[in-house]
Amino acid sequence: EHKGVSSITGDCGFMMAFQVLARKIATVPVFMSSMVQCPVIGAAYDHKEQILILTANGTSLKPQKEVLLKSCGFHVDSERYVIHGCQDVPGFDAVAKGEAVPVELVQKGIIALTRKILQENPRIQGILLECTELPPYADALRATTGLAVWDAVTAADFYMSGFKDNPRFGVNDWQEEFNGEMAQYTFGQNLIEKDAALLVNKREVGTDVKADAVVKQRAIKAHAKAKAARKVRKLVKQQAVCLGVLRLDYNYPPAAGDTDCPGSYNYDVVFRMVPGLTFEMAQSGMMTYKVQQEFVKAIKWLEAKGVSGITGDCGFMMAFQPLARDVAKVPIFMSSMLQSPMLSVAFDKYDIILILTANSQTLQPQKQILLKECGFDVDSERFIIQGCQDVPGFDAVAKGEKVDVEKVTPGIVKLVMDLLSMQPNIRGILLECTELPPYADALRMTTGLPVWDAVTCADFFISSRKDNPRFGLNQWQNDWDGTHDDYKLGDNLTAEEKSHALNI
């Protein structure tokens, strides 16, 4: 923390046993295992669907499961989570021996093992790689299974996204850019002499940093060469990732950063309005039979377009999360509130998460869904809920009018700064309303706290289907061309469907 890190993780899943201790000490998010993603992943799929958890050894997850149960009331039950060890995969025994892992050999075995498990368990719809030495195989699994894959890197990316400037909208040029260069590290580095003397496993390479650097450079060159060799292999490329957004029958001009603004995302997005699903109907949490049919049809239409995940353009749609999950095969995340369990587990039990919403009286349906569907209670002791209804200019949201972001930003910032002066234990901010992401960067800049919103939520789920260019299998997925299709409310509907809409 003294070095200014934004988040802290560990290099071994067994460190999850020390999650509670680490949270007590740290003020930044702590996530000692990729297993912290379980509650969020589970909430995105139907309760009849299963998640495969691959680990180094199938009998070693008990401490992690217990921490999740005690920290956020989440039970990793065997009915929903199929846990399988990779200890019998040829070459993977190098992990237990502390030796270099033959990635090419192991990759074939991991793929074969996963295919076998999927044949035996056809209800599996997503994969979580628990072991910190499994991410190198994530892309190969995405390419061969077509399923979403999460790992230690997607977890780190999620927590770091709470701190990072979003260059697509909001305040810009407030954060120094990463120069793209990683500092070299050798085992035992950054320890004072007294602490280094306590090391059980002494450095075998020697104490000459220059010698270590040479070894490191050779390893980097060898890896680059192997990576280049993999690139030339001809692969049948898959469609680039794409987000599906269910839109209300509600016409308004979205600002940059809004869920309904295509430019809010650095990947492709497809919108589909649900005729008859008005703001008022969503707020009531109940749909008519006819609108429910349209809702189901819209989800199936988006899936047919090949979307990687589906969200909604209004937090009230969280009431329809169970129905949407029952219909869809891809992850469903109808509200940014779905991120709540991952925030809760990363901070101490006495730390507070601030939830900003359009109106503080309207979150009850979402809280009930979270409690019922993934056993997570958004309790008042851990989460402070604050509405923005009194912020000057923000009333345009309720009126369905264009929001003057520049005018509203100072009011949002002041509201939060006033709350921080009264509640110094606030450690993170969650923006629930889909029209609040435009203010995320301003809050990150002025408070120094991590801020998560509907866009970080979408990014988290899309990352599980997206090629990671930094490692693993490459050239298996088409690149996004960087352009968003124009959309106006009512596009992608037939003439008959448009006739059922109320606000076109």
Salt bridges, closest charged atoms under 4 A:
ASP46 OD2 - LYS48 NZ 2.80
GLU49 OE2 - LYS329 NZ 3.83
ASP93 OD2 - LYS97 NZ 3.19
GLU104 OE2 - ARG230 NH1 2.85
GLU104 OE1 - ARG233 NH1 3.98
GLU120 OE2 - LYS116 NZ 2.75
ASP139 OD1 - ARG142 NH1 2.82
ASP157 OD2 - ARG470 NH2 3.79
ASP212 OD2 - ARG203 NH2 2.00
ASP260 OD2 - ARG247 NE 3.42
GLU294 OE2 - LYS290 NZ 3.77
GLU294 OE1 - LYS297 NZ 3.82
ASP313 OD2 - ARG247 NE 3.56
ASP326 OD1 - LYS48 NZ 3.15
ASP351 OD1 - ARG427 NE 3.58
GLU373 OE1 - ARG325 NH2 2.51
ASP395 OD2 - LYS399 NZ 3.15
ASP418 OD2 - LYS414 NZ 2.83
ASP441 OD1 - ARG444 NH1 2.87
ASP491 OD1 - LYS488 NZ 3.52
GLU497 OE2 - ARG272 NH2 3.24
GLU497 OE2 - LYS297 NZ 3.56
